[in-house]
Amino acid sequence: MLSKVLNKIALLPHLVRYRKYVNSYNIYSTKFFRGEGTFVYGDGVLNIAEKSYCGSRCGIYVAEGYFCHIGRNTAISHNVRIYTSNRNAEDIINQNDSIGVDYGNVVIGDNCWIGANVFINQGVIIGDNVVIGANAVVTKDIPSYSVAVGVPARVIKNANK
């Protein structure tokens, strides 16, 4: 009995953080954030459909003027990062005086599985019924009914329905 009470007290900060997310972004009222250490920030629009899941220690950044949409029944594993902006690598390599920022919306379709430690770059559209293997870096669109793995992520299987 005491352990149940202590467990509920320990979960209180996570419930408060979850309530903040639900109020700040368009998150369907299911329990999307299921692990500790997950953070969402930025002044953009975040839409999360029903029955989706996000594991612990994930990060989602949505830049102002951009959006991230996560479809229905989509499972996002632990340590996943999703960003709608990123520094321009060419500016860094060329030692430019200022480093530009690349922006783009991120769309993850319905019924997807995003494996652990995946990075999803700005401007990416992931279709419906897609599996992204663990540790992948998604820099380009992934078509529906596909399995993609690697750095950068490449489609290794496509069911083309």
C-alpha positions as a Python dict, from the first residue, in 0.01 Angstrom:
ca = {
    (1, 'M'): (0, 0, 0),
    (2, 'L'): (273, 245, 97),
    (3, 'S'): (473, 160, -214),
    (4, 'K'): (170, 240, -434),
    (5, 'V'): (133, 580, -268),
    (6, 'L'): (506, 652, -305),
    (7, 'N'): (494, 550, -672),
    (8, 'K'): (205, 791, -735),
    (9, 'I'): (394, 1071, -560),
    (10, 'A'): (703, 996, -770),
    (11, 'L'): (494, 1021, -1089),
    (12, 'L'): (348, 1360, -995),
    (13, 'P'): (616, 1572, -1173),
    (14, 'H'): (565, 1367, -1490),
    (15, 'L'): (187, 1412, -1474),
    (16, 'V'): (229, 1788, -1428),
    (17, 'R'): (468, 1800, -1727),
    (18, 'Y'): (224, 1591, -1934),
    (19, 'R'): (-60, 1831, -1851),
    (20, 'K'): (160, 2122, -1967),
    (21, 'Y'): (222, 1945, -2300),
    (22, 'V'): (-146, 1872, -2350),
    (23, 'N'): (-233, 2236, -2285),
    (24, 'S'): (47, 2384, -2500),
    (25, 'Y'): (28, 2159, -2805),
    (26, 'N'): (-241, 1964, -2993),
    (27, 'I'): (-200, 1629, -2823),
    (28, 'Y'): (-488, 1384, -2830),
    (29, 'S'): (-592, 1309, -2473),
    (30, 'T'): (-435, 964, -2454),
    (31, 'K'): (-114, 909, -2258),
    (32, 'F'): (138, 993, -2531),
    (33, 'F'): (440, 1055, -2307),
    (34, 'R'): (506, 736, -2115),
    (35, 'G'): (863, 779, -2000),
    (36, 'E'): (1059, 1023, -1794),
    (37, 'G'): (1294, 1280, -1938),
    (38, 'T'): (1096, 1355, -2253),
    (39, 'F'): (1098, 1719, -2357),
    (40, 'V'): (900, 1922, -2609),
    (41, 'Y'): (985, 2281, -2687),
    (42, 'G'): (951, 2553, -2948),
    (43, 'D'): (672, 2784, -3056),
    (44, 'G'): (558, 2580, -3356),
    (45, 'V'): (256, 2353, -3385),
    (46, 'L'): (274, 1995, -3256),
    (47, 'N'): (-14, 1763, -3349),
    (48, 'I'): (-23, 1414, -3201),
    (49, 'A'): (-309, 1185, -3299),
    (50, 'E'): (-484, 929, -3081),
    (51, 'K'): (-333, 603, -2955),
    (52, 'S'): (26, 712, -3017),
    (53, 'Y'): (312, 655, -2776),
    (54, 'C'): (646, 819, -2696),
    (55, 'G'): (910, 648, -2482),
    (56, 'S'): (1146, 806, -2233),
    (57, 'R'): (1417, 1066, -2301),
    (58, 'C'): (1275, 1178, -2636),
    (59, 'G'): (1306, 1533, -2765),
    (60, 'I'): (1075, 1716, -3003),
    (61, 'Y'): (1157, 2071, -3115),
    (62, 'V'): (905, 2257, -3328),
    (63, 'A'): (1030, 2594, -3455),
    (64, 'E'): (795, 2891, -3478),
    (65, 'G'): (609, 2889, -3809),
    (66, 'Y'): (653, 2514, -3860),
    (67, 'F'): (472, 2199, -3749),
    (68, 'C'): (528, 1839, -3650),
    (69, 'H'): (246, 1588, -3699),
    (70, 'I'): (253, 1239, -3549),
    (71, 'G'): (-20, 1009, -3680),
    (72, 'R'): (-254, 758, -3515),
    (73, 'N'): (-122, 439, -3356),
    (74, 'T'): (238, 549, -3396),
    (75, 'A'): (496, 424, -3147),
    (76, 'I'): (812, 622, -3083),
    (77, 'S'): (1078, 439, -2884),
    (78, 'H'): (1330, 581, -2636),
    (79, 'N'): (1587, 855, -2707),
    (80, 'V'): (1428, 964, -3035),
    (81, 'R'): (1490, 1322, -3154),
    (82, 'I'): (1258, 1508, -3392),
    (83, 'Y'): (1351, 1859, -3508),
    (84, 'T'): (1192, 2107, -3750),
    (85, 'S'): (1518, 2304, -3776),
    (86, 'N'): (1888, 2231, -3797),
    (87, 'R'): (2211, 2421, -3856),
    (88, 'N'): (2330, 2443, -4216),
    (89, 'A'): (2634, 2213, -4238),
    (90, 'E'): (2777, 2386, -4546),
    (91, 'D'): (2805, 2714, -4357),
    (92, 'I'): (3007, 2537, -4088),
    (93, 'I'): (3235, 2354, -4334),
    (94, 'N'): (3295, 2670, -4538),
    (95, 'Q'): (3367, 2870, -4220),
    (96, 'N'): (3107, 3133, -4304),
    (97, 'D'): (3073, 3426, -4067),
    (98, 'S'): (2716, 3330, -3989),
    (99, 'I'): (2565, 2985, -3971),
    (100, 'G'): (2227, 2953, -4139),
    (101, 'V'): (1940, 2743, -4016),
    (102, 'D'): (1741, 2504, -4236),
    (103, 'Y'): (1372, 2463, -4152),
    (104, 'G'): (1102, 2218, -4254),
    (105, 'N'): (788, 2050, -4125),
    (106, 'V'): (801, 1692, -4003),
    (107, 'V'): (516, 1449, -4072),
    (108, 'I'): (506, 1096, -3933),
    (109, 'G'): (214, 892, -4068),
    (110, 'D'): (-27, 648, -3905),
    (111, 'N'): (73, 305, -3771),
    (112, 'C'): (448, 373, -3766),
    (113, 'W'): (719, 234, -3542),
    (114, 'I'): (1020, 458, -3477),
    (115, 'G'): (1303, 259, -3316),
    (116, 'A'): (1529, 368, -3031),
    (117, 'N'): (1786, 646, -3079),
    (118, 'V'): (1647, 761, -3415),
    (119, 'F'): (1706, 1119, -3533),
    (120, 'I'): (1443, 1270, -3766),
    (121, 'N'): (1565, 1577, -3953),
    (122, 'Q'): (1365, 1881, -4061),
    (123, 'G'): (1154, 1862, -4377),
    (124, 'V'): (1098, 1486, -4360),
    (125, 'I'): (772, 1306, -4440),
    (126, 'I'): (741, 949, -4315),
    (127, 'G'): (446, 769, -4475),
    (128, 'D'): (192, 536, -4313),
    (129, 'N'): (286, 188, -4188),
    (130, 'V'): (660, 257, -4177),
    (131, 'V'): (925, 100, -3954),
    (132, 'I'): (1242, 301, -3886),
    (133, 'G'): (1517, 82, -3740),
    (134, 'A'): (1707, 174, -3425),
    (135, 'N'): (1987, 432, -3451),
    (136, 'A'): (1877, 554, -3796),
    (137, 'V'): (1917, 915, -3910),
    (138, 'V'): (1621, 1009, -4129),
    (139, 'T'): (1722, 1288, -4368),
    (140, 'K'): (1482, 1219, -4658),
    (141, 'D'): (1120, 1117, -4704),
    (142, 'I'): (1031, 751, -4641),
    (143, 'P'): (738, 614, -4848),
    (144, 'S'): (443, 429, -4693),
    (145, 'Y'): (471, 54, -4624),
    (146, 'S'): (850, 67, -4592),
    (147, 'V'): (1126, -42, -4358),
    (148, 'A'): (1419, 200, -4337),
    (149, 'V'): (1747, 161, -4148),
    (150, 'G'): (2094, 310, -4130),
    (151, 'V'): (2281, 639, -4138),
    (152, 'P'): (2145, 799, -4342),
    (153, 'A'): (1824, 595, -4336),
    (154, 'R'): (1759, 396, -4653),
    (155, 'V'): (1457, 186, -4747),
    (156, 'I'): (1545, -184, -4734),
    (157, 'K'): (1192, -318, -4784),
    (158, 'N'): (878, -175, -4941),
    (159, 'A'): (542, -353, -4957),
    (160, 'N'): (385, -102, -5205),
    (161, 'K'): (17, -160, -5136),
}
